[in-house]
Amino acid sequence: MTEKRRRRLPRQVREQQIIDVAVQVFSKRGYHAASVDEIAELAGISKPMVYLYLESKEGLFIACLRREAERLVAAFHGAAAEGELTPELRLRAGLRAFFSFVSEHRDGWVVLHRHAAELSAAIAAESAQARRAVMAEVTALVRTGIEENDGPARLGDEDAEFVAHAIVGAADALTDWMADHPAESPEGMTRRLMNMVWVGMRNVLGGETWTPPPPTPPPDTSPGKG
């Protein structure tokens, strides 16, 4: 009876169950060490059923990448689009959604964050697409903030892309720090990064820029000096 009920599950539901288990196994063991046999056993189905739904181990990993990337982008977009927020509060909401995703879906983040260059070209391409989707959301957020700025600075698309890359790179790197400091909440991580990113960006939008100080002239060592 149990097996019959399983067979009646809609294909989409069954696929999601398989992906749920696969994300956990890939996160724990890595792509190469992960076993389709183990995934099938934990999902409560046969190995041929996994191949029937996802075609191959590579196809299964790509499905995991795609779903977790869509979840992350949706979380970021949804948080940043809530209500009538200022650019600063939209950025805060987006970063908090990101760190909340990493905290609540650690296995999914590990799958997304795995070094795709060591895997197949198809997986690397899917990983790059996932990163582009996240980058597009952050870039749009930064660009909107620049456009709404009424200060003296006149920044353009290249500036928005630069800031977005800096934010995404910093957030990526900070997930490792977050894992080493489990007591740090997503809100705490967001405030730390906002202090580093927004304060500087606010000053730039206000017309303030950093320039290196003039070089100190060498001491005069001519005869009779000193």
C-alpha positions in Angstrom: 0.0 0.0 0.0 2.8 2.4 0.8 4.5 1.7 -2.5 1.3 2.3 -4.4 0.8 5.6 -2.7 4.3 6.6 -3.7 3.7 5.7 -7.3 0.6 8.0 -7.3 2.6 11.1 -6.4 2.8 13.7 -9.1 6.0 13.8 -11.0 6.9 17.3 -9.7 6.4 16.3 -6.1 8.5 13.1 -6.5 11.3 15.1 -8.2 11.3 17.6 -5.3 11.6 14.8 -2.8 14.6 13.3 -4.7 16.2 16.8 -4.9 15.6 17.3 -1.1 17.6 14.2 -0.3 20.2 14.8 -3.0 21.0 18.3 -1.7 21.8 16.8 1.7 24.0 14.0 0.3 25.9 16.3 -2.2 26.4 18.8 0.6 27.8 16.2 3.0 29.9 14.1 0.6 30.6 16.3 -2.4 29.7 15.5 -6.0 32.2 12.8 -6.7 31.8 10.9 -3.5 28.0 11.1 -3.5 26.2 7.9 -4.4 23.0 7.7 -6.4 22.4 4.4 -4.5 22.4 6.3 -1.2 20.2 9.1 -2.6 17.7 6.5 -3.8 17.7 4.7 -0.5 17.2 7.8 1.5 14.4 9.0 -0.8 12.7 5.6 -0.4 12.8 4.7 -4.1 14.8 2.5 -6.5 17.9 3.7 -8.2 16.3 3.3 -11.7 13.5 5.6 -10.5 16.1 8.4 -9.8 17.4 8.0 -13.4 13.9 8.0 -14.7 13.2 11.3 -13.1 16.5 13.1 -13.4 18.3 11.0 -16.1 21.8 11.0 -14.6 23.9 11.9 -11.6 24.9 15.1 -13.4 21.3 15.9 -14.2 20.4 15.4 -10.5 23.2 17.8 -9.4 22.2 20.4 -12.0 18.6 20.1 -10.7 19.8 20.7 -7.2 21.9 23.8 -8.3 18.9 25.2 -10.2 16.4 24.8 -7.5 18.6 26.3 -4.7 19.6 29.2 -6.9 16.0 29.9 -7.7 15.2 29.8 -4.0 18.0 32.2 -3.2 17.1 34.7 -5.9 13.4 34.6 -4.9 14.2 35.2 -1.3 16.5 38.2 -2.1 14.1 39.7 -4.6 11.0 39.2 -2.4 12.7 40.8 0.6 14.1 43.8 -1.4 10.8 44.4 -3.1 8.7 44.6 0.1 6.9 47.9 0.7 8.1 51.4 0.0 11.7 51.1 1.2 14.6 53.5 0.8 17.6 52.2 -1.2 19.5 51.6 2.1 16.6 49.6 3.6 16.2 47.6 0.4 19.9 46.6 0.5 19.5 45.7 4.1 16.5 43.5 3.4 18.2 41.8 0.5 21.4 41.0 2.6 19.3 39.8 5.5 17.4 37.5 3.2 20.7 36.2 1.8 22.3 35.4 5.2 18.9 33.9 6.4 19.0 31.6 3.4 22.6 30.5 4.2 21.7 30.0 7.8 18.4 28.1 7.2 19.5 26.2 4.1 23.1 25.4 4.8 23.1 22.3 2.6 21.7 24.2 -0.3 24.3 26.9 0.0 27.1 24.4 0.1 25.8 22.9 -3.1 25.6 26.3 -4.7 29.0 27.4 -3.4 30.9 24.2 -4.4 33.8 24.7 -6.9 32.1 24.0 -10.2 35.4 24.3 -12.1 36.3 20.8 -10.8 33.1 19.3 -12.2 31.7 19.0 -15.7 31.2 21.8 -18.2 27.4 21.5 -17.9 27.6 21.9 -14.1 30.0 24.8 -14.4 27.7 26.5 -16.8 24.7 26.1 -14.5 26.7 27.3 -11.5 27.7 30.4 -13.5 24.1 31.0 -14.5 23.1 30.9 -10.8 25.7 33.4 -9.9 24.6 35.7 -12.8 21.0 35.6 -11.5 22.1 36.6 -8.0 24.4 39.3 -9.5 21.6 40.7 -11.6 19.3 41.1 -8.6 22.0 42.9 -6.6 23.1 45.1 -9.5 19.5 46.2 -10.1 19.2 47.0 -6.4 22.3 49.1 -6.5 21.4 50.8 -9.8 18.0 51.8 -8.4 19.7 53.3 -5.3 22.0 55.3 -7.6 19.1 56.5 -9.8 17.2 57.7 -6.7 20.1 59.5 -5.3 19.8 63.3 -5.3 23.3 64.0 -4.2 26.1 65.6 -6.3 27.6 62.3 -7.4 26.6 61.0 -10.9 27.4 57.3 -11.0 26.5 55.0 -13.9 26.0 51.4 -14.8 29.6 50.5 -14.5 29.7 51.8 -10.9 26.5 49.8 -10.1 28.2 46.6 -11.4 31.4 47.3 -9.5 29.5 47.8 -6.2 27.3 44.7 -6.9 30.4 42.5 -7.5 32.0 43.9 -4.3 28.8 43.1 -2.2 28.3 39.6 -3.6 32.0 38.8 -3.2 32.0 40.0 0.4 28.8 38.1 1.2 30.1 34.9 -0.4 33.3 35.1 1.7 31.5 36.0 4.9 29.4 32.8 4.8 32.6 30.9 5.8 33.1 33.3 8.7 29.4 32.9 9.6 29.9 29.1 9.8 32.8 29.6 12.1 30.7 31.9 14.3 27.4 30.0 14.7 26.2 32.5 17.4 26.1 35.3 14.8 22.6 35.8 13.5 21.6 36.8 9.9 20.6 40.2 11.3 24.0 40.6 12.9 25.8 39.6 9.7 23.7 42.1 7.8 24.5 45.0 10.1 28.2 44.2 10.0 28.2 44.2 6.2 26.0 47.3 6.0 28.5 49.1 8.2 31.3 48.2 5.7 29.3 48.8 2.5 26.5 51.3 2.9 28.5 53.9 4.9 31.1 54.1 2.2 28.5 54.0 -0.6 26.5 56.8 1.1 29.6 59.0 1.2 30.4 58.3 -2.4 26.8 59.2 -3.4 27.3 62.4 -1.4 30.3 63.3 -3.5 33.1 62.2 -1.3 35.8 60.1 -2.8 39.1 58.7 -1.5 42.4 59.7 -3.2 45.8 58.6 -2.1 47.9 61.2 -0.2 50.8 62.8 -2.0 54.0 60.9 -1.6 56.3 62.1 1.1 59.4 63.7 -0.4 62.7 61.9 0.4 64.9 63.5 3.1 67.4 66.0 1.8 70.8 64.4 2.2 72.8 67.0 0.4 76.0 68.2 2.1 75.5 70.7 4.9 71.9 69.4 5.5 70.8 67.7 8.7 
